[in-house]
Amino acid sequence: MDVDVGAESQLLLNQCVYSSSFDWVAMKLYNFFRSGTSHRLRIALNLKGLTTDYVAVDLRKEAHLTDAFKAIHPQGFVPALDTGEQVLIQSPAILEWLEEKYPTPALLPPGADARAHVRAMAAMVGCDIHPINNRRILMYLRQQFGANEDAIQAWCTTWITDGFNAYEALLAADKHRGAFSYGDAPSLADVYLVPQVESARRFNIDVTQWPLIAAVDAACLQLDAFKQAAPMQQPDAA
Ligand SMILES: N[C@@H](CCC(=O)N[C@@H](CS)C(=O)NCC(=O)O)C(=O)O
């Protein structure tokens, strides 16, 4: 029999299940405060009421490129999640793992059609915006093609604008939408969107040109799960 334990109790329950299944060994999140992909995971973990030990990997000091870190993540990327049983890599895979392991509260809506829609929104950010504005890509543009900071700014502005224009159009077309990217509750789409909005602001892009995205971002930032995941709230924030 399914018992509706309520949202608050479910978060506590997740914490208990997690604690007992890992014999009180805390999960470790290898991450960096300003990393968008790490930010995604922090939001999802908070939404699901899960706490982890914070292991800072300083991208500014290229700590992710050391042999020691590559033994954890062979690609030399943050984030990685050490569950106590295995090390998970790649934020989309880790988010899907969290959703399967801790299904409540759900980050995906019921129904294959709705799930495809939410996953598509997440992929717009995760596959098409974030990867081409990543640190290593920008370094390559600087070092191999002599891009100066104006060129880097133009590059990032172009690809963020292109992706956000499409995301805004999807939001506008969804007449049943509530305050979030999909429906009335935060979903996987918001987990991807909010860190990308944060990154756009860091590149001095005026996000008010996308009023629906700005409104979704504002709605998310009312919630503790999003507030506490913000880059400047992290222990390694400079
Ligand atoms: N597809 C990977 C990408 C991870 C990723 O790009 N991480 C960035 C930080 S947001 C990173 O570690 N970049 C290192 C670099 O570019 O040198 C994931 O989603 O986990």
The ligand as an SDF file (V2000), in Angstrom:
LIG
                    3D

 20 19  0  0  0  0  0  0  0  0999 V2000
   29.0940   16.5620  -19.4350 N   0  0  0  0  0  0  0  0  0  0  0  0
   29.7460   16.8070  -18.1810 C   0  0  0  0  0  0  0  0  0  0  0  0
   30.4200   18.1750  -18.2530 C   0  0  0  0  0  0  0  0  0  0  0  0
   31.0770   18.5510  -16.9510 C   0  0  0  0  0  0  0  0  0  0  0  0
   31.7720   19.8770  -17.0960 C   0  0  0  0  0  0  0  0  0  0  0  0
   31.8460   20.4540  -18.1740 O   0  0  0  0  0  0  0  0  0  0  0  0
   32.3060   20.3770  -15.9940 N   0  0  0  0  0  0  0  0  0  0  0  0
   33.0490   21.6000  -16.0710 C   0  0  0  0  0  0  0  0  0  0  0  0
   32.6460   22.5650  -14.9650 C   0  0  0  0  0  0  0  0  0  0  0  0
   30.9940   23.1350  -15.2130 S   0  0  0  0  0  0  0  0  0  0  0  0
   34.5230   21.2840  -15.9180 C   0  0  0  0  0  0  0  0  0  0  0  0
   34.9040   20.4900  -15.0830 O   0  0  0  0  0  0  0  0  0  0  0  0
   35.3280   21.9020  -16.7660 N   0  0  0  0  0  0  0  0  0  0  0  0
   36.7320   21.7410  -16.7090 C   0  0  0  0  0  0  0  0  0  0  0  0
   37.3850   22.4540  -17.8590 C   0  0  0  0  0  0  0  0  0  0  0  0
   36.6850   22.9120  -18.7570 O   0  0  0  0  0  0  0  0  0  0  0  0
   38.6080   22.5470  -17.8180 O   0  0  0  0  0  0  0  0  0  0  0  0
   28.7340   16.7640  -17.0460 C   0  0  0  0  0  0  0  0  0  0  0  0
   27.5880   17.1690  -17.2820 O   0  0  0  0  0  0  0  0  0  0  0  0
   29.0630   16.3130  -15.9380 O   0  0  0  0  0  0  0  0  0  0  0  0
  1  2  1  0
  2  3  1  0
  2 18  1  0
  3  4  1  0
  4  5  1  0
  5  6  2  0
  5  7  1  0
  7  8  1  0
  8  9  1  0
  8 11  1  0
  9 10  1  0
 11 12  2  0
 11 13  1  0
 13 14  1  0
 14 15  1  0
 15 16  2  0
 15 17  1  0
 18 19  2  0
 18 20  1  0
M  END
$$$$
